[in-house]
């Protein structure tokens, strides 16, 4: 039988305390970037301060723009994408390229952006800056390649969405209400008529019927 002495017990206690101190010294209390990684796991709730909304009736997609330049695209279960514009300008209006995987947004800094959301994360493929007039509204007729852009001066500019450049054709505010212009629309588009809604701050709506 092994005999225990007071000295042996004391030496064993000292040895265990020394081992514990060495283990404490090896603990690193400062976190480093390689120790963790932060990632989004879930987003819940309606976007904060929404300013624009668009809907694609064929792909059943809903786009919501916000005051801070965020853009959220919602669809069927599992379809939820959140992106931001390069600058934190409010989204004034958004329109889908129906069933084509594209979305056009107009922002408060007078930019037009063409988004492509056919990949996993939507990206801006074209941007266009209006220099002389402030953008107030946009309208894209169904299956049309021409985007109508209303300004605060009451003029309507036409943008080709394929090349994303402004055409040379402008509908001036003092010409939009003339009978000859409406006659030209009828001859060019059959039974189509243009509806322009004016306010003291410029055009705020453009529709085709």
C-alpha positions as CSV (number, residue, x, y, z in Angstrom):
1,X,0.0,0.0,0.0
2,X,1.3,3.5,-1.0
3,X,2.0,5.7,2.0
4,X,0.9,9.4,1.9
5,X,3.0,11.9,3.8
6,X,2.2,15.6,4.5
7,X,5.1,16.7,2.3
8,X,4.0,14.6,-0.6
9,X,0.5,16.0,-0.5
10,X,1.9,19.5,-0.3
11,X,4.1,19.0,-3.3
12,X,1.2,17.6,-5.3
13,X,-0.9,20.6,-4.5
14,X,1.9,23.0,-5.5
15,X,2.3,21.1,-8.8
16,X,-1.4,21.3,-9.7
17,X,-1.5,25.1,-8.9
18,X,1.6,25.7,-11.2
19,X,0.0,23.7,-14.0
20,X,-3.2,25.7,-13.7
21,X,-1.3,29.0,-13.9
22,X,0.5,27.8,-17.1
23,X,-2.9,27.0,-18.7
24,X,-4.3,30.4,-17.7
25,X,-1.4,32.1,-19.4
26,X,-2.2,30.3,-22.7
27,X,-5.7,31.8,-23.0
28,X,-6.0,34.6,-25.6
29,X,-8.6,37.1,-24.6
30,X,-8.4,39.4,-27.7
31,X,-10.6,38.3,-30.6
32,X,-9.0,38.4,-34.1
33,X,-10.7,38.6,-37.5
34,X,-9.9,35.0,-38.2
35,X,-11.7,33.9,-35.0
36,X,-15.2,34.7,-36.3
37,X,-17.2,35.6,-39.4
38,X,-20.5,37.6,-39.5
39,X,-23.1,36.8,-42.1
40,X,-26.8,37.5,-42.7
41,X,-29.0,34.6,-41.8
42,X,-32.5,36.0,-42.1
43,X,-34.3,39.3,-42.8
44,X,-37.7,40.0,-41.4
45,X,-40.3,42.7,-41.7
46,X,-41.3,45.4,-44.2
47,X,-38.6,47.7,-45.5
48,X,-38.2,50.9,-43.5
49,X,-39.4,54.1,-45.0
50,X,-40.7,52.7,-48.4
51,X,-40.9,55.3,-51.2
52,X,-41.6,53.2,-54.3
53,X,-43.1,49.9,-55.3
54,X,-43.3,47.9,-58.5
55,X,-44.9,44.5,-59.4
56,X,-44.2,42.0,-62.1
57,X,-47.6,40.1,-62.7
58,X,-46.0,37.3,-64.7
59,X,-43.0,36.4,-62.5
60,X,-45.0,37.5,-59.3
61,X,-42.2,39.7,-58.1
62,X,-42.6,42.7,-55.8
63,X,-39.9,45.4,-55.7
64,X,-39.8,47.9,-52.8
65,X,-37.5,51.0,-52.8
66,X,-36.8,53.0,-49.7
67,X,-35.8,56.5,-48.7
68,X,-32.2,55.4,-48.1
69,X,-31.7,53.8,-51.5
70,X,-32.3,50.2,-50.5
71,X,-34.1,47.9,-52.8
72,X,-35.8,44.7,-51.8
73,X,-37.2,42.1,-54.2
74,X,-39.7,39.6,-52.9
75,X,-41.3,36.7,-54.7
76,X,-42.4,33.1,-54.0
77,X,-41.2,31.4,-50.8
78,X,-37.4,31.5,-50.8
79,X,-37.2,34.5,-53.2
80,X,-35.9,37.5,-51.1
81,X,-33.1,39.7,-52.3
82,X,-31.8,42.9,-50.7
83,X,-29.5,45.3,-52.5
84,X,-28.5,49.0,-52.2
85,X,-27.8,51.8,-54.7
86,X,-24.3,53.1,-54.8
87,X,-25.4,56.4,-53.3
88,X,-28.0,56.7,-50.5
89,X,-30.5,58.6,-52.6
90,X,-34.2,57.9,-52.2
91,X,-35.9,55.6,-54.8
92,X,-38.5,57.8,-56.5
93,X,-40.1,55.1,-58.7
94,X,-39.4,51.6,-60.0
95,X,-40.7,49.7,-63.0
96,X,-40.2,46.1,-64.0
97,X,-39.3,45.0,-67.5
98,X,-42.2,42.5,-67.4
99,X,-41.0,38.9,-67.5
100,X,-37.5,39.9,-68.7
101,X,-35.6,39.8,-65.5
102,X,-35.0,43.5,-65.4
103,X,-35.9,46.5,-63.2
104,X,-35.5,50.2,-63.7
105,X,-35.3,52.6,-60.8
106,X,-35.3,56.4,-60.7
107,X,-33.5,58.0,-57.7
108,X,-33.7,61.4,-56.1
109,X,-30.2,62.3,-57.3
110,X,-31.6,62.2,-60.9
111,X,-30.2,58.8,-61.9
112,X,-31.8,56.0,-63.8
113,X,-30.5,52.5,-63.0
114,X,-31.1,49.3,-64.9
115,X,-31.0,46.2,-62.6
116,X,-30.5,42.7,-63.8
117,X,-31.8,40.1,-61.3
118,X,-31.6,37.0,-63.4
119,X,-28.5,36.0,-61.3
120,X,-28.6,35.2,-57.6
121,X,-27.7,38.7,-56.5
122,X,-29.2,41.6,-58.6
123,X,-26.7,44.0,-60.1
124,X,-26.8,47.4,-61.9
125,X,-25.8,46.9,-65.5
126,X,-26.5,50.5,-66.7
127,X,-26.8,53.9,-65.1
128,X,-27.8,57.2,-66.6
129,X,-27.5,60.7,-65.1
130,X,-29.8,63.6,-66.0
131,X,-27.9,66.8,-65.9
132,X,-30.2,69.7,-66.8
133,X,-33.6,68.6,-65.4
134,X,-34.7,66.8,-62.3
135,X,-36.5,63.5,-62.7
136,X,-40.0,63.3,-61.3
137,X,-41.5,60.1,-62.8
138,X,-40.9,57.3,-65.2
139,X,-43.2,55.0,-67.3
140,X,-42.5,51.9,-69.4
141,X,-45.3,50.7,-71.6
142,X,-45.7,46.9,-71.8
143,X,-43.2,45.2,-74.1
144,X,-41.8,48.6,-75.2
145,X,-38.2,49.5,-75.5
146,X,-38.9,53.2,-74.8
147,X,-38.9,54.6,-71.3
148,X,-40.7,57.9,-70.8
149,X,-39.1,60.2,-68.2
150,X,-41.0,63.1,-66.8
151,X,-39.1,66.2,-65.4
152,X,-39.9,69.0,-63.1
153,X,-40.0,71.4,-66.0
154,X,-42.9,69.5,-67.5
155,X,-40.9,67.9,-70.3
156,X,-40.9,64.2,-71.2
157,X,-37.6,62.6,-72.4
158,X,-37.4,59.2,-74.1
159,X,-34.8,56.7,-73.2
160,X,-34.0,53.5,-75.1
161,X,-33.8,50.7,-72.6
162,X,-31.7,48.5,-74.8
163,X,-28.8,51.0,-75.2
164,X,-29.8,53.0,-72.1
165,X,-29.2,56.4,-73.7
166,X,-31.5,59.4,-74.1
167,X,-33.0,59.7,-77.6
168,X,-33.1,63.1,-79.3
169,X,-36.9,63.1,-79.1
170,X,-38.4,65.3,-76.3
171,X,-42.0,66.0,-75.6
172,X,-42.0,69.7,-74.5
173,X,-44.6,70.8,-72.0
174,X,-46.1,73.4,-74.3
175,X,-46.5,70.8,-77.1
176,X,-48.0,68.0,-75.1
177,X,-51.5,69.5,-75.1
178,X,-51.6,70.6,-78.7
179,X,-54.2,68.9,-80.9
180,X,-51.6,68.2,-83.6
181,X,-49.6,66.2,-81.2
182,X,-52.6,64.1,-80.1
183,X,-53.4,63.6,-83.8
184,X,-49.9,62.3,-84.4
185,X,-50.2,59.9,-81.5
186,X,-53.4,58.5,-83.0
187,X,-51.9,58.1,-86.4
188,X,-48.8,56.5,-85.0
189,X,-50.3,54.2,-82.4
190,X,-53.9,53.7,-83.6
191,X,-56.3,53.9,-80.7
192,X,-53.6,54.9,-78.2
193,X,-53.7,58.2,-76.4
194,X,-51.2,59.7,-74.0
195,X,-52.3,60.9,-70.6
196,X,-50.0,63.4,-68.8
197,X,-50.6,64.6,-65.3
198,X,-49.1,68.0,-64.5
199,X,-48.5,69.8,-61.3
200,X,-46.7,73.1,-60.4
201,X,-43.6,70.9,-59.7
202,X,-43.6,69.3,-63.2
203,X,-44.9,66.0,-64.5
204,X,-45.8,63.5,-61.8
205,X,-47.3,60.7,-63.9
206,X,-47.2,59.3,-67.4
207,X,-49.6,56.6,-68.6
208,X,-50.6,55.0,-71.9
209,X,-54.2,53.8,-72.5
